[in-house]
Amino acid sequence: MHTPAKRIWPLWLATTGLVLAAGLAHADTSIPDWPRFNQQAVQQHVLPRYAALEHSTATLERTTSAFCTTPSAAALEQARADWHNAMQAWQGIQHVQFGPVQFLMRNFGLEFWPDRKNIGARQLRQALASDQPYDAKFFRQASVSIQGFPALERLLFADNALEQLQQGRKCELSQAISGHVAAVSRAIHQEWQTQAEADFTASQEDEVAAELAVELMASLVEPIEAIRDSKLLKPMGKSAEAARYKRLESHRSSSSLANIRSNLAALQELYQGNQPSVDSLLREAGAAALADEISATFNQLQQQLKQVSTPLKIAITQPEQHARLTEVTAQLKQLSEQLDNAMDVLGIQLGFNSRDGD
């Protein structure tokens, strides 16, 4: 029988203080068909997105290696483009924080962020100064801060990167990190395929299905407030003058806004892109008006974000854009509240949120 693993939330998610009880509340409404919902969510949403992560990181590994073999401006731009593609694939599945991604803290290894104490920079300097081979043993012992996308971003998007990467062991380490990210992504995808066959079947026991439904709903609800708080409000500060762009996720590559767009697109798909979906379950439960409101809020958020000038590290320092982004954060709070209401309708019990009443 499936035993739910203890969640180890990345910092950007854990800061919300939201706790989800591993079970269902007693509700008057009929219980949804959780076995079918779980199976379809995994087959239509989780597995394809991990497959995309595996494919994009394998491509990144090849182009990083090609650049280091024959360095050129064109080869660096290709490696950077493939880093962007792989990072967006990760952002598209970042919300699923249970299952194989938690094994050996892979979620932290793929992206250690926020790095409030600048641990990554120090660990990167130490790794570059060492004579230790960048092999499997190195990554078993290395800090998670230099195992994934942020460390590779520091190397590929550094000032004068074409020249810098040809000095010392920087290219060697870039190759090693990209290879490690590809290997981890491949392992997660393969293990999820195995878990999908074992745990996410249409014939699941009701108790197991209920527990797994909570995990999937956590993947939908938990990230919304975290995106608002960690990816926007903290770097934005209280005004454009108080903004601190270095607090943004992926600011070196100017990917901060693309990350948020990918996050929300993935969450919207998890909400309404599968059959059955959360949207359809709400309608079956007689909450069509709430379902319409949630869909509308997702659409409004995407439209608002299209009006934000890029890169985000500049936008947050401009009063007009800062005001627009403040509207986005308000919309995210509204979406979070709407999804909380949806969980009540579906009988999914959410625990205490430390920010309730703020």
PyMOL commands that set and color helices and strands:
alter all, ss='L'
color gray80, all
select helices_A, chain A and resi 11-14+34-69+73-91+99-110+119-129+136-141+144-146+149-156+161-164+170-199+206-236+245-247+256-272+278-284+288-306+312-315+319-346
alter helices_A, ss='H'
color red, helices_A
select strands_A, chain A and resi 18-24+348-353
alter strands_A, ss='S'
color yellow, strands_A
deselect
rebuild
show_as cartoon
